[in-house]
Amino acid sequence: MRLYQREPVWRKFRPFLPVLGGLAVMAAFLQGLQNASGAVEAEQLRMTENSIRRAAVSCYAAEGSYPQNVAYLTEHYGVQIDHSKFVVNYSIAGSNTMPYIEVVPKGGRSRLDHDF
């Protein structure tokens, strides 16, 4: 028979519960922040590709041919590209054929890349 009741093991860790709860909340916040920044970058990429495509079509409508390079669109049609984040694949087959336009994040993989 015991004279004193034993203290449950979990009570030893009771002072640390607020700290652990705070760490869990902070981890969830940081995860949400990371997801949001990824979504923003994906939206920037999509908007950049769409603006290049729209400018190329506008150029074709105004001048009768697609531009030879993206620099022409930047200079004459006001397309802005963040070259520190994105790489633009722009290849033209002819003056009256819609060019292949793809914007890829720097260090990312293009749809043209294949694993052979």
Secondary structure as UniProt FT lines:
FT   HELIX           9..16
FT   HELIX           17..63
FT   HELIX           70..77
FT   TURN            83..85
FT   STRAND          86..91
FT   TURN            95..96
FT   STRAND          100..105
FT   TURN            106..107
FT   TURN            111..112
//
